[in-house]
Structures are given as C-alpha cells and as structure tokens.
Amino acid sequence: MDWDDLRYFLAIARHGTLSGAARQLGVSQPTVGRRLEALEARLGTRLFQRTPTGYVPTEAGTGLVAGAERMETEALAAERAATGLDVGLEGAVRATSPEWVGQWLLGPHLARFHDAHPGITVELVTDARLYSLTRREADVAFRFHRFDQNEIAQRRVAMVGFGLYAAPAYLARHGTPDFARGAAGHSLILMNESFGGLGDLPWLLALAHDARHALRTNSRDLQAVACAGGAGLAALPHVMAQARGLVAVDTPSPAPPREIWAGVHRDAQRTPRIRAFLDHMAQAMGR
C-alpha cells in the first residue's frame, strides 16, 4: 500500500473534514477528495461515512488507522534520519510560533538571518494551533511552556517582560490609577480567561479589582491596538507596548514575565540549516 495514500487517509481521520486535511497537507480540498476516492476504489471498501458534521471512519477505516499510524511512525523516522544527515546550509526551515511572538520577537531578526544564510528559506507559521514536531509539521517550534515529549530537544531562549500600559490620551482623561482603591474608575483590556498560564491576567485582576472590564480578547495585538486607541489599561509585553508609543503605568508589584522555549526533534537538531536558524533566533531573542 502506498504510504502517500495513507497520509491523506490519516489527515481526514484526524480532522474529520476534507478542508481540515487539506490545510494540514498543504493541498486543495478537491485533491484530498480525489485521493480518498482512489484509495477506496483500490481497496474496494468505504473508509468513511459522509455525515453532515464530517467524515466518520467506517469499521474498515477504523481498522486501518492503527496500521497507517505505524507506517507513519516509520516513514517519519526515516525522513528525520535523512534530514539529520543534511550537511548544507541550504533548503527550507519551517518554524511555528504564537502570532505576536512571530511578529514582534522573530520577525525583526529574519532580515539579518537571511543576510547571513541566503540559501535558507524560512517558512514562519504563526498560529494558535500547536504544530507537531514529531509528525514533521514543523522543524522548530517556539512556545510559552516546556515540551513534554522525550524526543524533543529544547531550550529556554528568552524571558519576555510585561508591564501595565496605557495611551497618553487615556491617562490625560482618567488620571493615574490608584491601586489602593483597586483602580476604581478605570477600564481594563484583558486576555480571555480560557488561555491557561497567563500570569499577567490574575496579576492585573488582583491589582485592579474595582476597574471595569472594557474588552476581552484572544489576541495580544488586538489588546495593544485597543490600548493605543484609549480603551483602557492593558498588561502587555514591553517590546510590543513600547513600539506603539504606550506609556508604562507604575504598579505596586511587577508583572510576571513569560518564558519562551524553542523545540526541535532530536533527529533533526544537528541538521545545519535548522541548527543555524535556531541558534540565530535564540541569540537574537535573548538579547
């Protein structure tokens, strides 16, 4: 059985839709549909039930998943081993990070990296989804927490400082917040509580417990934009807030920083182009 066919089958089984599988595989939705139809025709059986909510594996499809995953494990191991023998500083490096990290911490250093390594093409994907290093969805991943897989080599590359910020016009209208009174009379721009591990959120809520909640969002950039527009006070990374001309507000206690970890699969960590990218970004972000 052709492993390439099973790659399409597994993507559909994991996402439950042709569109989700197409996004993972980097192809069009009709291509995924044609590959599935061809595989089912060769096997002489239906692998999925087409339902209004998506593609559900049939009994035959369910039985095929385990074998396909074993083939995937072997194929990816062989691919990683071959990648690890690559000795050139040419080719592509696919990296993934949260959106604001890519924009504010990685993006500014890409030009200098390209000057140093013109033969390497960087594909930077900024997404809330955690791309798998084991399944080769990315070569390098930047995250706010340690990786828990034994096969991932990792290092802490930066500590990102946070602070409380406001637009000059907002402070001119509302004055400096009095945290002894819980910042009464002020408005807050907050991240959604569904985001785990955000130390700045409970820190700000404790300091400004009597302030109004003007906005909740899942985007640091939207936080900064709303803050710059005068919507309220926001806990933001220093690098983002200072670039937008926001004013730091003195607080009784400092905002907790966040760690950024970089991970790469152990089979690929010695690949020269991947190593060059990781070392360059780790040094630049650390500075």
C-alpha positions in Angstrom: 0.0 0.0 0.0 1.3 3.4 -1.0 2.3 5.5 2.1 1.3 8.7 0.3 -2.3 7.5 0.1 -2.3 6.7 3.8 -1.0 10.1 4.6 -4.2 11.6 3.1 -6.3 8.9 4.9 -4.8 9.8 8.3 -5.3 13.5 7.8 -9.0 13.0 7.1 -9.3 10.6 10.1 -7.7 13.2 12.4 -9.5 16.3 11.2 -12.9 14.8 10.3 -13.2 17.1 7.2 -11.6 17.4 3.8 -10.9 21.0 4.4 -9.0 20.4 7.6 -7.0 17.6 6.0 -6.2 19.9 3.0 -4.9 22.6 5.4 -2.6 20.1 7.1 -1.3 18.6 3.9 -0.9 21.9 2.1 -3.1 20.9 -0.9 -6.6 21.7 -2.2 -9.8 20.2 -0.8 -10.7 18.6 -4.2 -7.2 16.9 -4.2 -7.9 15.3 -0.8 -11.3 14.1 -2.0 -9.9 12.5 -5.2 -7.1 10.8 -3.3 -9.6 9.3 -0.9 -11.9 8.1 -3.7 -9.0 6.5 -5.4 -7.9 4.7 -2.3 -11.4 3.4 -1.5 -11.7 2.2 -5.1 -8.4 0.3 -4.9 -9.4 -1.3 -1.6 -13.0 -2.0 -2.7 -14.5 -0.6 0.5 -15.7 2.6 2.1 -13.3 4.0 4.7 -15.5 6.9 5.9 -19.2 7.7 6.3 -20.1 11.1 4.9 -22.2 12.8 7.6 -23.5 16.4 7.9 -20.9 17.0 10.6 -17.9 15.5 8.8 -16.2 12.2 7.9 -16.6 9.4 10.4 -14.4 6.2 9.9 -16.3 3.1 9.0 -15.4 -0.3 10.6 -12.8 -0.8 7.8 -11.5 2.7 8.2 -11.1 2.3 12.0 -9.2 -0.9 11.4 -6.9 0.9 9.0 -5.9 3.7 11.4 -3.6 1.8 13.6 -1.6 0.3 10.7 -1.4 3.6 9.0 -0.1 5.3 12.1 2.6 2.6 12.4 3.6 3.3 8.8 3.6 7.0 9.6 5.9 6.5 12.6 8.4 4.5 10.4 8.2 6.9 7.5 8.8 10.0 9.6 11.7 8.3 11.5 13.3 7.6 8.1 12.7 11.1 6.9 14.1 12.6 10.1 17.2 10.4 9.9 17.8 11.5 6.3 17.3 15.1 7.3 19.8 14.8 10.1 22.5 13.8 7.5 22.0 17.0 5.6 25.3 18.9 5.6 24.4 22.0 3.7 23.2 25.5 4.7 20.6 25.5 2.0 16.9 24.5 1.8 13.8 25.3 3.9 13.2 25.7 7.6 9.6 25.6 8.8 9.1 27.3 12.1 5.9 27.9 14.2 5.1 30.3 17.0 2.2 32.2 18.6 1.2 35.1 16.4 2.6 38.0 18.4 5.9 36.2 19.1 6.4 35.7 15.3 5.6 39.4 14.6 7.5 41.1 17.5 10.2 38.7 18.5 11.1 36.6 15.5 10.1 38.8 12.5 12.6 41.7 13.3 15.5 39.3 13.1 14.7 37.5 9.8 16.5 40.0 7.6 19.8 39.6 9.4 19.4 35.8 9.3 18.7 35.9 5.6 21.8 38.1 5.1 23.9 35.5 6.9 22.3 32.5 5.3 20.9 33.5 1.8 20.5 29.8 0.8 18.0 29.1 3.6 14.3 29.8 3.1 12.3 30.4 6.3 8.6 29.5 6.4 7.2 31.0 9.6 3.7 29.9 10.6 2.0 31.9 13.3 -0.9 30.0 14.7 -2.6 29.2 18.0 -2.6 25.5 16.9 0.4 23.5 18.3 2.1 22.0 15.3 3.7 18.6 15.8 7.5 18.3 15.6 7.2 14.5 15.7 5.0 14.4 12.6 7.3 16.9 10.8 4.6 19.6 10.7 7.4 22.0 11.7 11.1 21.8 12.1 11.3 24.3 15.0 8.6 25.4 17.4 8.6 28.4 19.8 6.2 28.1 22.8 5.4 29.5 26.2 6.0 26.3 28.0 8.3 23.3 28.1 7.8 20.5 25.6 6.7 17.2 27.3 7.8 14.8 24.6 11.1 12.9 25.3 12.1 13.1 21.6 12.1 16.9 21.6 15.3 18.7 22.3 14.5 22.1 23.9 16.0 25.2 25.4 14.7 28.4 27.0 15.5 31.2 24.6 14.0 34.3 26.3 12.2 35.8 29.2 9.6 38.2 28.0 9.0 41.1 30.3 5.4 42.5 30.8 4.1 45.7 32.3 0.9 47.7 32.6 0.4 50.3 29.8 -2.0 52.9 28.7 -2.3 55.5 25.9 -1.2 59.1 26.8 -4.7 60.3 25.9 -6.3 57.8 28.2 -4.2 58.9 31.2 -4.9 62.5 30.4 -8.6 61.8 30.6 -8.7 59.4 33.6 -5.5 60.1 35.5 -3.1 57.6 37.1 -4.9 54.6 38.6 -5.0 54.3 42.4 -4.3 50.7 43.1 -5.0 51.2 46.8 -8.6 51.7 45.6 -8.4 48.8 43.1 -8.1 51.2 40.2 -11.7 52.3 40.6 -12.9 54.4 37.7 -10.6 52.8 35.2 -11.1 50.3 32.4 -9.2 47.1 31.6 -8.3 45.4 28.3 -7.9 41.7 29.2 -6.9 38.4 27.6 -9.6 35.7 27.6 -9.6 33.5 30.8 -9.6 30.4 28.6 -5.9 31.0 27.9 -4.0 29.0 30.5 -0.7 30.0 32.0 -1.2 33.8 31.5 0.4 35.1 34.7 -0.4 38.7 33.8 -4.2 38.1 33.9 -4.6 37.2 37.6 -1.9 39.7 38.4 -3.8 42.6 36.8 -7.2 41.4 38.2 -5.8 41.4 41.7 -4.3 44.9 41.3 -7.3 46.5 39.6 -10.1 44.6 41.2 -12.5 47.5 41.1 -11.9 48.5 37.5 -14.4 47.9 34.7 -13.7 45.2 32.1 -13.9 47.0 28.8 -12.6 44.3 26.5 -11.6 40.6 26.5 -9.8 39.1 23.5 -7.7 36.2 22.4 -5.1 38.4 20.7 -2.2 40.4 22.2 -2.1 42.6 19.1 -5.8 43.5 19.5 -5.1 44.3 23.1 -2.3 46.7 22.1 -4.4 48.3 19.4 -7.4 48.9 21.7 -5.0 50.2 24.4 -3.4 52.6 21.9 -6.9 53.8 21.0 -7.6 54.7 24.6 -9.9 51.9 25.6 -8.2 51.2 28.8 -5.2 49.8 30.7 -3.6 46.6 29.4 -0.9 44.2 30.6 1.4 43.9 27.5 4.9 42.7 26.6 7.3 45.6 26.8 8.5 45.2 23.3 5.0 45.5 21.9 3.8 48.3 24.1 6.9 50.5 23.6 6.8 50.1 19.8 3.3 51.5 19.9 4.2 54.5 22.0 2.2 53.4 25.0 3.1 54.8 28.5 4.2 52.4 31.3 2.0 52.7 34.4 3.7 52.2 37.8 2.3 49.2 39.7 2.8 48.1 43.4 4.3 44.8 42.1 6.0 43.9 38.8 4.1 41.9 36.2 5.3 38.3 35.9 7.5 37.5 32.9 6.9 34.7 30.5 9.4 32.1 29.3 9.8 31.2 25.6 11.0 27.7 24.8 12.3 26.5 21.4 12.0 22.9 20.5 13.3 20.7 17.7 13.1 17.0 17.1 16.3 15.2 18.3 16.7 13.5 14.9 16.8 16.9 13.2 18.6 19.1 15.8 22.0 18.6 14.1 20.8 19.5 10.6 22.9 22.5 9.7 20.2 24.8 8.4 17.9 24.0 11.3 20.7 24.5 13.8 21.7 27.8 12.2 18.2 29.1 12.4 17.7 28.0 16.0 21.0 29.4 17.2 20.5 32.7 15.4 17.0 33.3 16.8 17.9 32.1 20.3 20.7 34.6 20.5 18.7 37.5 18.9 15.6 36.9 21.2 17.9 36.5 24.2 19.3 40.0 23.6 
